[in-house]
Amino acid sequence: MPYRKIAVLFLALGFAFGAAGMVAGQAKDEKPADKKEDEKPLTKAEYDALMEKEIQDAWNKLKINDRKKMGEKAAEAADVIAAASAKVLRYDGKVLDGDNKGKLAREQKDFKDWVDALKKHAEEYAKHARKGDWTKAAASREKINETCGACHKVYEPPAEDK
């Protein structure tokens, strides 16, 4: 009789751990779907919304808080820009001119380099702003601005094409 109780106990534990394993397996299965969403290319409309609503808004907040010498708030705005750079890399737009005309922007080395530079300069700005080192923050802020402008000259269609 005691063997039956032990067998039932082990059977119950087996079912409990098996169910927990299935739940954990389902959670693992959900993560790749989330990852796929993060890798999905951005349409022109999604990219424009990212630029206008997320990056431009953060850039404006960065400049305002920089002028007021509000380090943490300025740094938070720079953090938004740095985080958004991963989304920028998913842009589905095409090269507008030159040897690579018509090819995907996100596959171009200079596009990737500009996005990497944007992230780097935004992270540097955030670090300097948090420390209150406004001279170095200003240099990083200018590099953010230059990087964005250089990329837009090559990859942003003229206003009449938008």
N, C-alpha and C positions, 0 to 999 in steps of 0.2 A: 504493500500500500504506500509506504513512504516514497518508493521509486516513482510511482505514478504522479504524486504531488510534485516531485522534483522535475519530472518530465514536463508536466503542465506548466510549471513555473518557467522552465527554459523555453518552452514553446511560446509562452506569452511574451517573454523578454525578446525572443527572436522576432516576433511580429512587431513589437514596439520599436526595436532598433531598425528593423527593415523599413517600417513606415517613416521613421526619422530620416533614414538614408534616402528614401524616395523624395521626401520634402526637400532635403538638401540638394539632391540631384535636380529637382525642378528649379530651385533657386539658381543653380549653376547654369541651367539651360536658359534662364531669363537673361543672364548677363551678356551672352553673345548678341542677343537681339538688341540690347541697349547699345552695345559697342557698334553694331551695324548702323544704328541711327546716327551715331557720332561720326561715322565714316561716309555717310550718304552725302553726295555732292549737293552743293547749294545752287538753286536756280538763280537767275538774275534777280528776281523779285525778293528771294530770301536773302541774297547777298546785299541788295540795296537796303533792305530793312536792317540787316546787321550793321552796315556802315552808318546809316542815318540814326537809328534808334539806340544802338548799343555803343558803338565806337565814338561817333560824333558827340553823343550826349556825355560820355565819359571824358572825352577830350575837353569839352566846354567846362565840365566840373573841375577837371584838373587845372585849367587855366585860371578859373575864378578862385579856387582854393589856394593856388600857387600865389596869386596876387595878394591874398589875405594872409599868407604864410600859415595856413592851416595844414600842417604837415600830414596828419593822419588822414584827413579827408582827401587831400590831394593824392596821397599814396594809394588810397582805396580806388580812386578813379583810374590811376595808372595800373592797378591790379586788374581792373575790368578790361582795360585795353590789352594787357598781356594775356589774359585768359581768352579773350576773343580771337587772338591770333590763330589759335588752332582751328577755329571755325572759318577764318579767312582762307586758310589753305584748302578748304573744300569747295572753293569757288569754281563753278562750272563754265565760266566765261571763256572766250577765245582771245587769242593774241590778235590785236587789231592791225598790226603793221609789221613789216620786216620779213626776215627769212622764215620765221615761225608763224606767220599769219595763218589764222584758222585753227591752230593747234590749241589744246587746252592750256589755259593760264596756269593751272595748278601743277602742271607737269614741267613748267619752265624753271630753270635754275635761278634766274634773276628774280622771279616772282617769289620762290621759296626763300631766297636770300633776303629779300625785302621784308617778308613776313617774319623771318627769324630775327632780323635786325629790329623790327618793330617791337617784338617781344622782349628782346635784350634791353633796348633803351627804356621801355616802360618799366621793366623790373629794376633797372638802375635808378630811374627817376624815383620810384617808390622807396627804394632803400635810402636815397639821399634826402628825400622829403621827410621820411620818418625820423631821420637824425637831425633835421633842421639845417642841413648843409645846402643852402639855397643857391650857392654859386655852382656846385656840381649838379644840383637838380635842374638849374636853368640850362646847363649844357646838355643834359639828357633830354630835357623838354624840346630843345631846338633840334636834336637828332631825331626825335619822334616825328616832329613836323617835317623835316627834310625827307625822312624815309617815306612817309605817307605821300608826300608830294611827288617824289621821284616815281613811285609805283603808279600813282594815278595818271601820270603823264603817259605811261605806256599801256596801261590796262583799262583805264576808264574811258568809255566811249564819249565822244563830244555830246554836249547837251542836246542837240537836235536829234541824236540817235537813241536817246534814252526813252 
